[in-house]
Structure formats: structure tokens, C-alpha cells
């Protein structure tokens, strides 16, 4: 009900307006915020925002350098179509980034479960630890479900090694995941909170830079 009825394109903007895109991203709209494709466009990315019903074949037709799954409402346990689409994306070794519901779908695609929180995370001052850097981010959050993944060990998947990358410091709820291939290269990642938030904390805007670096092979 909240997805776009038909696809549309957000071209590079800002300093990149009128330039050839640095990369092309297929963004699956599960209730996307307008600010999200703008964040990528401001980094030189051409973003194809696509309906929830988009198939893997339709995604591949665009020849994307990466795939993005947006935020959105609903129980991730019912998102079986989206989970299968994402598994197909991972099979094709296309870099992935997900936010909020996109994080939960990534978790289920990797083989983890999801569950409903007793008290959802709402608001703009939620502290999250980035376990990769050791930095604490003040984040904006609005979710009632979370990924059930172990904090103390990695998980072997058919695509590589999955692990929890971000944790909420209030209650140890999983706030992010990452997938690494055999040589340690980042193949996909996701966060439960909203790095695109405006107005709100901007501590997590670097995640869009991380995604663009993946798209460019860095």
C-alpha cells in the first residue's frame, strides 16, 4: 500500500548535477523516504526507485551496481517475496544496503529470525555502537521489530560471513548487519535506524559514503 505505483529515477544532484553517474542503484520502495535517494544522488548516484513488486529479472535489466531496500511498515516475517528477491540479489553478488525494514529483510535473507519488541524504538536520541569503528552514533529510530542475531559470534552463510555490526546501547538490540566474502571484503550491510533522518541526528550519514565506496569497488 505504501510503495510507489511505478518506478521513477532520481538523477545525480548537487555538485554532481549534469554529470555522468558514478554508479547506478536499484532501490526497492517499501515505504521509502524521499531523502534517501537524495542522499545517494548527492554523491553522484543514479537511483531507480522501484515498486515492491519488482522481480529479480526487472532489477537485473537495469544493470545496477548496487541494490537498496528501504524502510517501511509491517512485520518482516511476512515479507517472503522481498526475502527471496534479496537472496537472488546476493546470489548475483550485487552489493546491498538496507535501512530499517531493509535491515530486517537482510537478516531474514541471511537466515536469522525477527521478533516484535516489547517496547519499540522511537525518537531521535537513540545511542548505537558501530562495532567496526568503536564509535557511538546518536540515531533516529522508528521500529517495532528487530533482528534476532547473535552478538558474540559470526554466522557462516552461502554468501560469506554475516555478523552484527551495530548494537543499541540501551538494550543490546541488533541495529545493523554486515556480510563479508572470503577475503573480508564487504558485500552487503544494513542498519535498523535512519541515517537519512532530517531533521534529526546526522552522525550516520557516512553509511551512504560506505555504500558508494562499495559500488565503486573500494
BELZI-V601240 format. One record per residue. RES is the residue in one small letter. PSI is psi in whole degrees, -180 to 180 (* if undefined). NEAR is the number of other ideal C-beta (glycine too) atoms within 10 Angstrom. Layout:
res	psi	near
RES	PSI	NEAR
RES	PSI	NEAR
This chain:
res	psi	near
x	-26	7
x	-6	13
x	161	18
x	139	15
x	-24	8
x	158	8
x	155	15
x	166	12
x	134	12
x	114	19
x	160	15
x	143	21
x	-179	17
x	-131	10
x	-18	9
x	2	17
x	132	11
x	-4	7
x	161	11
x	137	8
x	147	18
x	-21	16
x	166	21
x	133	16
x	135	26
x	116	24
x	116	26
x	120	28
x	106	24
x	14	24
x	38	16
x	146	26
x	141	18
x	-31	10
x	-25	13
x	-56	24
x	-29	26
x	-42	17
x	-41	20
x	-41	27
x	-35	21
x	-10	16
x	14	21
x	13	21
x	138	27
x	125	21
x	121	26
x	107	22
x	122	23
x	150	24
x	158	14
x	-29	19
x	2	11
x	136	22
x	166	13
x	-41	17
x	-40	8
x	-37	15
x	-47	20
x	-29	15
x	-30	12
x	-13	17
x	47	8
x	147	23
x	-19	20
x	163	23
x	139	28
x	137	27
x	131	30
x	178	25
x	172	24
x	168	24
x	168	13
x	168	16
x	118	13
x	-22	27
x	-19	14
x	-2	9
x	53	23
x	-38	11
x	-44	13
x	-38	24
x	-44	19
x	-37	13
x	-45	23
x	-39	26
x	-37	19
x	-39	17
x	-45	23
x	-37	22
x	-33	11
x	1	12
x	37	12
x	130	21
x	143	26
x	145	24
x	134	28
x	150	27
x	133	26
x	-109	27
x	-34	27
x	-33	29
x	-42	28
x	-40	32
x	-39	28
x	-45	30
x	-46	27
x	-37	20
x	-34	28
x	-8	24
x	2	13
x	164	19
x	175	13
x	160	20
x	161	14
x	128	11
x	145	12
x	-43	7
x	116	8
x	161	13
x	116	22
x	138	11
x	-179	11
x	11	15
x	49	10
x	119	23
x	129	15
x	134	26
x	124	18
x	106	19
x	-20	16
x	-42	14
x	-19	10
x	5	7
x	150	11
x	129	12
x	141	23
x	120	15
x	161	26
x	132	22
x	152	23
x	78	17
x	151	21
x	-6	14
x	161	21
x	164	23
x	137	24
x	89	13
x	147	19
x	137	12
x	-19	11
x	6	5
x	157	8
x	166	12
x	129	16
x	130	9
x	173	15
x	-11	9
x	-9	18
x	-158	22
x	126	15
x	146	24
x	163	18
x	125	22
x	-26	20
x	143	25
x	139	19
x	128	20
x	-12	13
x	-38	11
x	11	12
x	21	11
x	142	21
x	127	23
x	2	29
x	155	29
x	155	26
x	152	21
x	125	24
x	141	17
x	-173	13
x	-28	7
x	15	6
x	6	8
x	138	13
x	124	19
x	-26	18
x	152	28
x	164	23
x	159	30
x	152	27
x	-23	31
x	-167	30
x	92	23
x	-14	24
x	-1	25
x	133	19
x	120	14
x	146	7
x	-176	19
x	142	21
x	16	15
x	-24	19
x	10	23
x	-22	14
x	-21	14
x	-31	22
x	-36	19
x	-40	11
x	-41	16
x	-45	25
x	-39	22
x	-39	13
x	-43	20
x	-33	23
x	2	13
x	18	9
x	*	9
